[in-house]
Structure formats: structure tokens, C-alpha cells
């Protein structure tokens, strides 16, 4: 072989080696780019993955990066998504597709495995939305703060009791913070109500009911939720019926709060309301025990806001809420009444009753009287 042929062979070999090294360098650089972009978009791989597994997942996620970062429907509303204990992950992903929250189960599965989320999905009710990207949904499924809490706001609770119950539910605020927020003008929450600019507390406007709320909810979030529920239920028709009784809308809520605390059985509430309406029309004092209980405030001995039983000294408390001393309605509602109590005022029947007292059989029922003499005769032996 002559020298020129040897030289050409060496040059060709060198070129092949150079091309190979260039390809290797390009491939290595490409993998670095893939790794950097995937980790920037989704985070580092879970520590349990091998290098080969991490590399494979990153290549797949790089190809699916846009789809996993883009919501299915940016205008979608939030919806509850319940995950049962020990529910297989593939069924969870299939239901996510069925509810329109994601479009592809395989890429979601790979993302969850890459992040180690597939073994960290929390059972319970989550609040999800198609306005969230699949990556955001993946994080939400493992985030305890995204779980919904079942909260029951009981009829007849005053705002302090609502605040204490919320704080005990594991929410990220104190009872005092909620109570302070609830002592804000009603206008901030229900500006379209004609009387809202004259009311400086939300007492009476936190609609009782069963709510599903996020652990991250703020006092303001919840006050909007409770007052909007009130707003949707306290219809113009109900307002008109209350005004037909000779009461303003706000007076109707105040009276409903008294009826709520007086009544045990919902079926009796309309008749109880009729007694108080009759008393108001005849300029009689309401003589309602719950208004005295409200005026007394928290009973540290009994550990309750509603002192029971009341003693003689309690009835002498000098407060505008004491309807044994002062005529007319108290200045504000004494609790948050249920829709049933509000309807009882709106639909109170005409009656001749001016008195009622608890029946002696412990049933929770009341005996109604037209005269004070009858009322005395109905006293328990």
C-alpha cells in the first residue's frame, strides 16, 4: 500500500471518530437540555428512581411537557373529586379523564411516577378544576391542604360559636381572626341589599348548612361562602312576606334568630313567630329567654354561650338585648337562623296566642296560651 492510500485511510478514520464524538457530544448536550427543561418544569426525579428510569421518564416528559403544563379548559369551574381509600391509581387517572380534568392517563401516570406522587395520593375529597394543568392536578392530589373539609354550620350558633368550630376544624386561622372578620359591615358582602349599609356585623347572615371547604380557605373566603348561601335563599318573595307582617327585612332576620333559639321543633316555629308578632303589634315586651342568654355572653362555668338555666339576677341584666326590660326587638340578630326559622316568620299564621311555654313531658313541644292566666295554669307542677 502506498503512502497516499495510508494517508487517506487515516484521514477517513479520523473523520469517523470526529463525527462519532460530535454525535456523542450533541446527544449528551441534548440530554442535558432535556434534563434541565424537565426539572425546571416539573422538578427533580424522585430519589427512588435509577438513573436509567429517570432518563427514560425525562425524555417522555420532555415530549409531553406542553400537554402536562396546559389546562384542558381554562374557563372551567372547580369541582369536588373524591378518592376512596386504597383506590388503584389507574382507576383514579381514568376518572380524571372521565370528568374532563385531564385528557391522557399514560402521561399522567409517568409524571406521577417520576415525582414519586403515585404512592402519595391522598384519599378524601379534593377540589380540582380543568382550569388546572395536569401537573397542578398531580400536586393537588398529594397536597393535604387541598382536601375539602366537611363543615356543618349549625342553626342557632352565634358568630363566636361558628368561629370556634371553624378553628377546631384544622383551618389556618384562629377563632378570633374569623370573629373579627365577621364583625364587618354587611355591605362588604351583600352590597345589593338595601339595608346592608346600616349593618355592621354579619350576625344573622351566615346561613346554616353543610359546607365542603378547603383547608386553605381564609375567613373572608368563608364569609363570602356563607353570606352568598344566605343571599340565594333569602328570596325577594320571602322578603315581601316579612314586610307584609309589618316588619323590615332586617327585623325579620332578628325575629327569626329569636324563633330559632326558642323553637325545638321546626313545625312549631311559625306559631312561635306568631306569638312574637302579636306581642310586637300590641307593644308588649317580647320576654324571650334567649335574648337574655345572648346579653349575658359566655358562661365560663357552664362553658357555653347560652346560660341555662337562667336565675332571677340574670333577667335584670341591663342590656338592649334583654327583652324582659326593653320593648321591641333587640338591636341585632342573636344568632344565625336557619331558613326554616326565617320562613316561620315570613309565613307565621294569624293567631290569638300571646304566650307559650315548654310542655312538661320533655318532648320539646310548647303549650300556647291566649291569656296570661292560661299561661300560668299551664305551668308544670
C-alpha positions in Angstrom: 0.0 0.0 0.0 1.4 3.3 -1.0 1.7 6.3 1.4 -1.1 8.2 -0.2 -3.6 5.4 0.4 -2.5 5.1 4.0 -2.9 8.8 4.5 -6.4 8.8 3.1 -7.4 5.8 5.3 -6.1 7.7 8.4 -8.0 10.8 7.4 -11.2 8.8 6.9 -10.8 7.1 10.2 -10.2 10.4 12.0 -13.3 11.9 10.4 -15.4 9.0 11.5 -14.0 9.3 15.1 -14.7 13.0 15.0 -18.2 12.5 13.7 -18.8 9.9 16.4 -17.5 12.2 19.1 -19.6 15.1 17.7 -22.7 12.9 17.8 -21.9 11.8 21.3 -21.4 15.4 22.4 -24.6 16.5 20.7 -26.5 13.7 22.2 -25.1 14.4 25.7 -25.8 18.1 25.3 -29.4 17.2 24.2 -29.9 15.0 27.2 -28.6 17.9 29.4 -31.2 20.2 27.8 -33.9 17.6 28.3 -32.9 17.1 31.9 -32.8 20.9 32.6 -36.1 21.7 31.0 -38.0 18.8 32.6 -36.6 19.6 36.1 -37.4 23.3 35.6 -41.0 22.4 34.6 -41.8 19.6 37.0 -39.0 19.2 39.5 -36.2 16.7 40.1 -36.9 12.9 39.8 -37.9 11.0 42.9 -34.8 9.6 44.8 -36.1 6.0 44.4 -35.6 6.1 40.6 -32.5 4.7 39.0 -30.5 6.8 36.5 -31.9 4.8 33.6 -35.5 5.2 34.9 -35.0 9.0 35.5 -33.6 9.4 32.0 -36.4 7.5 30.4 -39.1 9.5 32.3 -37.4 12.8 31.5 -37.3 12.0 27.7 -41.1 11.1 27.8 -42.0 14.1 29.9 -40.0 16.4 27.6 -42.1 15.3 24.7 -45.3 15.8 26.8 -44.2 19.0 28.6 -46.6 21.3 26.9 -49.6 19.0 27.3 -48.8 18.4 31.0 -48.5 22.2 31.6 -51.7 23.3 29.8 -55.2 23.2 31.3 -57.9 21.3 29.5 -60.3 24.2 29.9 -59.0 27.5 31.4 -62.6 28.7 32.0 -63.7 25.6 33.9 -65.2 25.8 37.4 -63.8 23.8 40.4 -65.4 20.5 41.2 -65.1 18.0 44.0 -63.2 14.8 43.2 -63.5 12.0 45.8 -60.7 9.4 46.1 -61.5 6.3 48.1 -59.0 4.6 50.4 -56.8 2.1 48.6 -58.3 3.1 45.2 -55.9 1.9 42.4 -54.1 4.7 40.7 -55.1 3.7 37.2 -58.7 4.0 38.2 -58.1 7.4 39.6 -56.5 8.6 36.4 -59.3 7.1 34.3 -61.9 9.0 36.4 -59.8 12.2 35.9 -60.3 11.7 32.2 -64.0 10.9 32.5 -64.6 14.1 34.5 -62.7 16.2 31.9 -59.9 17.1 34.2 -57.1 15.6 32.1 -57.0 14.0 28.6 -54.3 11.3 28.9 -53.8 8.7 31.5 -50.3 7.5 30.4 -48.5 10.8 30.6 -50.1 11.5 33.9 -49.0 8.1 35.2 -45.4 8.8 34.1 -45.4 12.2 35.7 -46.7 10.8 39.0 -44.1 8.0 38.9 -41.3 10.5 38.0 -42.2 12.7 41.0 -43.0 9.8 43.3 -46.5 11.0 43.7 -48.1 7.7 42.6 -47.6 6.4 46.1 -48.6 9.7 47.9 -52.1 10.2 46.6 -54.4 11.2 49.5 -57.8 9.7 50.0 -60.6 12.2 50.6 -62.4 14.9 48.7 -60.2 17.2 46.6 -61.2 20.4 44.9 -60.0 20.2 41.3 -60.6 22.0 38.1 -60.0 21.6 34.3 -58.5 25.1 34.6 -55.6 23.5 36.4 -52.8 21.9 34.4 -52.3 18.1 34.7 -49.1 18.9 36.7 -51.1 21.2 39.1 -53.6 18.4 39.5 -50.9 15.9 40.2 -49.6 18.2 43.0 -53.1 18.8 44.3 -53.7 15.0 44.7 -50.8 14.8 47.2 -51.4 18.1 49.0 -53.3 17.7 52.3 -54.2 21.4 52.2 -56.2 20.7 49.0 -58.5 18.3 50.8 -62.0 19.5 51.4 -63.3 19.6 55.0 -66.9 18.9 55.8 -68.1 21.7 58.0 -71.6 21.9 59.5 -72.7 25.4 60.5 -75.4 24.7 63.0 -78.6 26.7 63.1 -78.7 28.9 66.2 -75.0 29.4 66.5 -73.8 32.9 67.3 -70.8 34.1 65.4 -68.4 33.2 68.3 -69.6 29.6 68.1 -69.1 29.5 64.3 -65.6 30.9 64.7 -64.6 28.3 67.4 -66.0 25.4 65.3 -64.1 26.6 62.2 -60.8 27.0 64.1 -61.2 23.5 65.6 -61.7 22.0 62.0 -58.0 22.5 61.2 -58.2 25.7 59.2 -55.3 28.0 59.1 -56.7 30.9 61.2 -57.8 31.4 64.7 -61.3 31.8 66.1 -60.5 35.4 66.9 -59.4 36.2 63.3 -62.7 34.8 62.0 -64.8 36.6 64.6 -63.1 39.9 63.8 -63.7 39.4 60.1 -67.3 38.6 60.8 -67.7 41.9 62.6 -67.5 43.8 59.3 -70.2 45.8 57.6 -72.7 43.7 55.7 -72.2 46.0 52.7 -68.9 44.4 52.1 -70.6 41.0 51.3 -74.2 41.8 50.3 -73.9 45.4 48.8 -77.2 45.0 46.8 -79.3 44.5 49.9 -81.0 47.8 50.6 -80.3 47.7 54.3 -76.7 46.4 54.1 -75.0 49.8 54.6 -76.7 50.2 58.0 -75.5 46.8 59.5 -72.0 46.4 61.0 -71.9 42.7 61.7 -72.7 39.5 59.8 -74.5 38.0 62.7 -77.7 36.5 61.3 -76.4 36.3 57.8 -74.2 33.2 58.0 -76.6 30.6 56.6 -76.6 27.3 58.5 -75.9 24.3 56.4 -73.4 21.6 55.4 -70.3 23.0 53.6 -67.3 21.5 51.9 -64.4 23.9 52.3 -60.7 23.9 51.6 -58.1 23.9 54.4 -56.5 27.0 52.8 -59.8 29.0 52.9 -59.5 32.4 54.6 -62.1 33.9 56.9 -63.1 36.2 54.1 -63.5 33.3 51.7 -65.8 31.5 54.1 -67.8 34.7 55.0 -68.4 35.1 51.3 -69.5 31.5 51.0 -71.9 31.7 54.0 -73.4 35.0 53.1 -73.9 34.1 49.4 -75.8 31.0 50.5 -77.9 33.3 52.7 -78.4 35.6 49.7 -79.6 32.8 47.4 -82.1 31.5 49.9 -83.5 34.8 51.3 -85.5 35.4 48.2 -87.5 38.6 47.3 -90.6 36.6 47.9 -89.6 35.8 51.5 -88.7 39.5 52.0 -92.1 40.6 50.7 -93.9 38.2 53.0 -91.9 39.5 56.0 -92.7 43.1 55.0 -96.4 42.1 54.8 -96.1 41.2 58.5 -95.2 44.8 59.2 -91.5 44.1 59.7 -88.5 45.3 57.7 -86.3 42.6 56.2 -83.7 43.1 58.9 -86.3 43.0 61.6 -87.5 39.7 60.1 -84.0 38.2 60.5 -83.7 39.5 64.0 -87.1 37.9 64.9 -86.1 34.7 63.1 -83.0 34.4 65.3 -85.1 34.6 68.4 -87.6 32.0 67.0 -84.6 29.8 66.2 -83.4 29.8 69.8 -86.9 29.4 71.2 -88.1 26.6 69.0 -87.1 23.0 69.3 -89.3 21.6 66.6 -89.4 23.2 63.2 -93.1 22.5 62.9 -93.8 24.8 65.9 -91.7 27.7 64.7 -94.4 29.5 62.7 -96.7 29.5 65.7 -93.9 30.8 68.0 -93.3 33.5 65.4 -97.0 34.5 65.5 -96.8 35.0 69.3 -93.9 37.4 69.0 -95.5 39.2 66.1 -98.7 39.6 68.2 -96.6 41.0 71.0 -94.9 43.5 68.8 -98.2 44.7 67.3 -99.6 45.2 70.8 -96.4 46.9 72.1 -95.8 44.2 74.6 -92.3 43.2 75.6 -91.1 40.0 74.0 -89.9 38.4 77.2 -87.6 36.0 75.4 -85.1 34.0 77.4 -82.6 33.6 74.5 -82.2 37.4 74.3 -81.1 37.4 78.0 -78.8 34.5 77.3 -77.2 36.5 74.4 -76.8 39.6 76.6 -75.1 37.5 79.3 -72.4 36.3 76.9 -70.1 33.4 77.6 -70.7 31.4 80.8 -67.3 30.2 81.9 -68.7 27.9 84.5 -71.0 26.1 82.1 -68.6 26.5 79.1 -71.4 27.8 76.9 -72.6 30.9 75.3 -76.2 30.1 76.3 -76.6 30.1 80.1 -79.1 27.5 81.2 -81.0 27.7 83.5 -81.3 31.4 84.0 -81.7 32.8 87.5 -83.5 35.9 88.8 -80.4 38.1 88.7 -79.8 37.2 85.0 -83.2 38.7 84.0 -82.1 42.0 85.5 -79.1 42.5 83.2 -79.2 46.0 81.8 -78.8 45.4 78.1 -80.7 46.4 75.0 -80.8 42.7 74.2 -82.8 42.0 77.4 -86.3 41.8 76.1 -87.7 41.5 79.6 -86.5 45.1 80.3 -86.7 46.7 76.9 -89.6 46.7 74.4 -89.3 45.8 70.8 -86.7 43.7 69.0 -83.1 43.6 70.1 -80.6 45.7 68.1 -79.3 42.8 66.0 -79.9 39.1 65.5 -78.8 37.0 68.5 -77.7 34.0 66.3 -77.7 32.8 62.7 -81.2 31.4 62.0 -82.0 28.6 59.6 -84.0 29.0 56.5 -86.9 27.3 58.4 -86.8 29.9 61.1 -86.8 32.7 58.5 -89.7 31.1 56.7 -91.5 30.7 60.0 -91.5 34.5 60.4 -92.5 35.1 56.8 -95.3 32.5 56.9 -96.4 33.0 60.5 -100.1 32.2 60.7 -102.6 34.6 62.3 -103.3 33.5 65.9 -104.7 34.8 69.1 -101.7 33.5 71.1 -99.6 35.8 73.2 -97.8 33.3 75.4 -96.1 29.9 75.2 -94.1 27.7 77.5 -92.4 24.3 77.2 -94.6 21.3 77.7 -93.9 19.3 80.9 -93.3 16.0 79.1 -89.8 16.8 77.8 -90.9 16.4 74.2 -89.6 19.8 73.2 -93.1 20.9 72.3 -94.8 24.1 73.6 -98.2 24.9 75.0 -99.7 28.1 73.7 -102.0 30.4 75.6 -104.2 33.4 74.7 -104.1 35.0 78.2 -101.6 35.3 81.0 -104.0 33.4 83.3 -104.0 30.4 80.9 -100.2 30.7 80.7 -99.9 30.4 84.5 -102.3 27.5 84.5 -100.0 25.7 82.0 -97.0 25.8 84.4 -95.5 22.4 85.3 -96.5 21.0 88.7 
